[in-house]
Amino acid sequence: MKMDARQAAQAVEQFACSVCGSPAGSVCRTRSGTVAIGYHTPRFVLVPELGQADAVPVPPDRHPLARWVPREPVAVRVGYCCTSAVGGKTEDWVSELVAAECAAIFLDTVGPAVRMRPELARALRLSADQRRCAEDQPVVFTVLELAQLARTGAEFIETAAALRAADVSLDIRRGTLAGVYHPRETGSLLFAVLTAAGDLDRAHHRQRIRAGQQAASNRGNRGGRPSVFDDAMLSEARRLYEQGVPVPEIATQLVIATGKNAGRHPSLASVYRALATGPATRLDAEPPASAEPDSLTSEHSTSRGRT
């Protein structure tokens, strides 16, 4: 965006100067204590639109070479507009934001079905960074109408929460809720109401989730992946286990009857879980010894007796 000298000065003065120590909101100064003719380079390169500029002159109303006096911090305005229209009306809206002395303007042109608004995220991030870098300088997030800030109540609550967390004021120029709202001063009631509304929505959402989970549990649906064991498989697995068949061999003898794994053998972990659900099953103890280890033991004892 092309800036004239006055707009460039407003953008540069968002930041404190690391060369002459001028605070945010004040013009640069010389070593002799007068107003500098131009802004120091490390200061104006912080503005992306001016980063490649050779110099940023001080506007005549700052009185270059006059006695330097720190000014009261001037509010930095960040303009934003969200619309699905393209054409002259959008240009008019941008012109209005420029006339409102917005140092930076962000425009999202998205359809009503698109949720992501990247320029809004950039505008909120710039506002928060500016507020953090210059604590004495107020930041005003400026929109022409409420509909250009948020398309739904949920978006309004979410955006207001971000502004409140960054201690950034909101200025709605006209229409519904027109006015300036500060998170902790004038107009803080709006932020308090929106915060409470957001808390209510989240609490209601959690209650609906818990109610749905409880209703599903009452119907016997406990969530997660469906079990591969039906009643017939579970009965067969318990019968084989009580006969002393090792669990790995049980897994090879069982076949899944339904589902996407139909025709396959259940995994060893699935067999252990199924057997652990049985009231008479005790997998914490040693599994019953099979006939093969007993024969080996007896054979080993007999061979020791012969020797």
N, C-alpha and C positions, 0 to 999 in steps of 0.2 A: 504494500500500500504506500503510495507516494504521500509524503508529508511536507507541509510548508514549515517555515522557521518556528512558528508558534507551536504547532503540533509536535515538531521534533523536540522542542524545549520541554514540553510537558512529558514526553516519553523519557527523555534523558533524566529529568529530575525525579523520576521514580526511584532512582538509586542514589546512594551516597557516593561521593567522589573519594577515591583512594589516594588522589594526588594532593588536593588542597584541603581535604577533610570537610568539605561542605556536606551538610546532612541532606537527606532526601527532602525534596521540596524547595531547595534553595539553589541558586545559580552558582557556578564555579567562581573562584576568586583568585586574585594574583597574590604574589608574596608581599606586596605593599598594602594589601587589604582592600583593594578595589575590585569591582565587578570585572571578571575576565571578558575579553572580546569573544571568545569561543569556549565551548565546553572541552574539558580535558579528554583525550582520546580513550583512556581506560574506562571512562564513564559512558560515553555514547555507544561504544562497541557492545555494551550489554543489551542494547536494543537490536533485535535481529534485523529489522528493516533498515537500520542505520549502520550495521556492522561493516559494510563496505564503503561507507562514505568517507571522503577525505577530511571533512570538518563539519561541525554543527555550530553555526554562529548563534550568539546570544541575541534574542529579539530586542528591538529598540525599547520596548517597555520595561526591559530589565536594566536599562541605563548603563551600558558598558563604560568602564573606567570611572563610574561613580563610586561613592563609598559603599562598601559591601555591608549589608545588614541581613542577618538570617531571617527568612520569612517563615511564617507559620506553615506547617506542612499542608500541602494542597492534596485533597483527595484524588487518588488515582482511579480513573474509571476504566473498567474492562467491559466492552460491549459484546453482546451475544445475540444471535438471531437464528432461529430454526424454522425452516420453511420448506415446503415441497414445490414452491413456485419458482420459476426462472424467468427473468426478464426485467422490465423497467421497474416493477414494484419492489423487487429485491434491491435494486440499486437505490431506490428512494429510501428504503429502510436503512441501508448502510449510510446514506447521506445524513439521515437524522441522527444516527449514532455518532457520526463524525461531528455534527453540529452540537451534540451533547458533550463534546470534549472528551471522548473516549480515547485513551492512549493506544489501545489495541482493540481490534474488532475481530470476532470469530463468527463464521457463518457456516451452518450445517444445512445442506440441501439434500434431504432424505425423504423417502416416502413414509406414509403412516404405518406401514408394516415393518419398517426397519427400526430395530431397537437401539442399535449402537449409534452414538453420536460422538465421533472422535473430536470434533472441534469444541464441543462442550467440555469434554475431559481436559483438553488443552487450556481452555479459558479458566476452569476451576483450578487447575494446577498453577497457572501463572498468578492468579489472584492469591492463592495460598503462599506461594513463594515470595511474592511482593510483600505480603503482610508480615511474613517471617523475617525478611531481610531489613525492613524499615518499620519497626514496631510503632514509631510515633506517627506514621503516615497512614491515614485511613484508606481503605480500598473499597470501592463501590462497584458491585456487579450490576450492570445496567442492561435492561431490556426495554423494548418499546411497549410490549403487551405481554400479559401473562401467558397467552397461547404460544408466544414465541420462545418462552422459557421451558414450558412443560406441556406435553400433549395429554397426559393423564394425571390423576391425583397421585398415583404412586411415584411418577417421575418428579412431581412437584415436591413431595415429601423427601425423596432421595436427594434432590438438588439442594433443598433448604438445609438438610442435615450436613451436607458438605460445606455449605457457606457458614453455617454456625460453628462447625469444628474449626474452620480457618479464621473465624472472627471477621468475616467480610460482610458488609452491608449489601442489601438488595434494593435496587431502585427500579420500580415499575412505572414507566413514564405516563401511561394512560390506560383507560379501560378498567376492567375489574381489578380491585385491590391496588389501584394506583397509589403510589407513595413510596417513601423511603423507609426501609425497615432495618434496624440494627440488631444483631443477635443479643446484645446485652444492654441496650439503651432504648431509644425511641423505636417503637414498633417491635420490641422483643416478644410481645404477646403472640404475634403471628408465628414466630419460630417455635415458641412453647407449644402452641396448639398443634402445629405440624409434627413436632417431636412426639407429643402424646398420641396423635393419630397413627404415626408409624409404629409406636409401641403396641397400640391396640391391635393393629393389623397383624403384627408378628405374633402376639400372644394368641390371637384367634386362629392363626394358621397352625401354630403348634398344637392347640387344642383339637383342631380338626384332624391333624395327623394322628394324635394319640387316640381319638375316638375311632378313627378308621382302623387303626391297628388292633384296638380292643375288640371291635366288631368282627374283624377277620379272625382273631384268636378264638372268639366264641363259636365261630363256624368251623373251627378246626384247622384253619389256615394260619400257620405260624410264620409265614414268610420264608424267604430263602429258596434254594433250589428244591424241587420236589424229590422225595426219597425214591430210590430205585427199588426198594424192597416193598413188596405187597405182603398181604397176610400169609399167602402160601409160601413165599420165599422165606419169610421170617420163621414160620413154623418148621420148615425143612432145615434151615440153618441151626435152629436150636436143637432139633432132633439129632443132627449129625454131631453137634458139639457135645451133647450129653453122652453120645456113644464113644467119645474120645477121639473123634476125627480132628486133626490139626486145622487151625483156622485157614492157613494157606490152601490146604486141600479142599476145604469147604468152599472157598471162593471159586475154585476151578470146577466144582460140581454144580454150582448154581448158575442159572441163566436168567437174565432180565427179560421180563415178559412184555413190558409196555414202554412207551417213551422213545426218545431219539436213540437210546442205547439198547433198544430191544435186540435180543439175540446175542448180546455180549455177556461176559462174566463180570460180576461186580468187583470193584477194587478191594484190596485187602483192608483198607481203612474203612470202607463202607460196611464190610462184614463185622469188623470190630465194633463200630458204632451201633449196628443193628443188634448185636448180641448184648451190648451194654445196656440196652433199653429193657431187656428181659428182667422180670422181678427175681427170678431164681438164678440168674447168671452171675458169676463172680469172676470177672476177668482180672481182678487185682491180685488174685492168687496164681500160682503156677498152673498152666493148663494141664488137664489130665494127660498122663503119659500114654502114648500109643503102644500098640502091641510090639512094634518093631524095636523101640528102645528097651522094652522088658526082655525080649529075646537076646538082644546084644548083651544086656547085663548078666543074664543067666549064663550065656555062653562064655562071657569073660570070667565069671566066677568058677565055672566048671574047668576052664583051662587052667586057672590058678590052682584049683584043687589037684589037677593031674600033675602039675609041676611040683 
